[in-house]
Amino acid sequence: MKTSVFDTAAPLLSKNEASKIVLEHFGIEGIAKDLVSYSDQNFKILGEHKSYILKISNSAEAYNVLDMQNKAMKHLAVTDMDLGLPLPLPSVNGKETIKIESNGESNYVRLLHYVNGKFMKDVNQSDTMLFELGAFLGKLDLSLKDFKHPASKRPFPWDVRFIDFLKSHQIDNVQDKALIELFLKQYETCVLPMEDQLRKMVIHNDGNDQNVLVNRAGRTIGIIDFGDMIYSYIALEPAVCMAYVALEKGDPLDAIAQVLKGFHHTFPLNESELKSVIYLMCLRLCISITMASYRKALFPQNQYISVSETPARKFLYKMKNENLADWSDKLIVFVNA
């Protein structure tokens, strides 16, 4: 029995079906092109003059989560027009989220504007680019500061505060299990005692290099995929981004420091928040490993599920021999310089 988007298979509509949905429900004629996705199904729709993104949600996805995403994107568009966002389009009946029946299941469907740009994963990341990336996320959160939605407070595995997921979804690999327990203990020892000093708000929570868009000059111009939005620590926003920036780098300290400095420059963090970032960063990668282990056993054909698993494991095995308090101190000195 399906219980969530994490243990429910993604939709399997054809490109032809996707094109028909866009024409019938949104009045737009276009050619559908497959895109990779995690738990839903995405298509790029090539129209005559514009391109769009068709998102077919997992059958276990709740309507209020999609409503939150739509309202957050529209909120951001009103508060800051400089942010490149995949805004939702109304269907022919005026609704931004519609329901379809296909292959014996019901799925919510949305059509979003396509945001032009290159993914950050496909460009060389300079210090300036990483600083601007952090500043962009800080600007994003400043614009989200007054945004509220009941769906943001759902229990959610990709929220580091929801440690029940890490505790209840044990993985078979004994070494990985010990690794995750190590970072979980450090979080409980070093972050939870100062939780009262860690401010919370609704954050994007997935500013990784496969969601961030840059222009030809390497400047951050947009962000996509609001599916992981959650009410959590403000400090988690840069921490998530730093976690993925750190992967595949021999010495990631300078790179992640640039991201944190950019965020702090735009959205100042207090001392406790700055201290917490390195622990939140490592815990996020623990979630990546645990979630990949859990979901690839259910859906072995979806390679996108484990795209970050190996580099995350490699990074955490390196970090287990490091003193995170020292890293925290170095980051604080750097951002305040």
Secondary structure, 3 states (H helix, E strand, C coil): CCCCCCCCCCCCCCHHHHHHHHHHHHCCCEEEEEECCCCCEEEEEEECCCEEEEEECCCCCCHHHHHHHHHHHHHHHHHCCCCECCCEECCCCCCCCEEEEECCEEEEEEEEECCCCEEHHHCCCCHHHHHHHHHHHHHHHHHHCCCCCHHHHCCCCCCCCCCHHHHHCCCCCHHHHHHHHHHHHHHHHHCHHHHHHCCEEEECCCCCCCCEEECCCCCEEEECCCCCCEEEECCHHHHHHHHHHHCCCCCCHHHHHHHHHHHHHHCCCCHHHHHHHHHHHHHHHHHHHHHHHHHHHHCCCCHHHHCCHHHHHHHHHHHCCCCHHHHHHHHHHHHHC
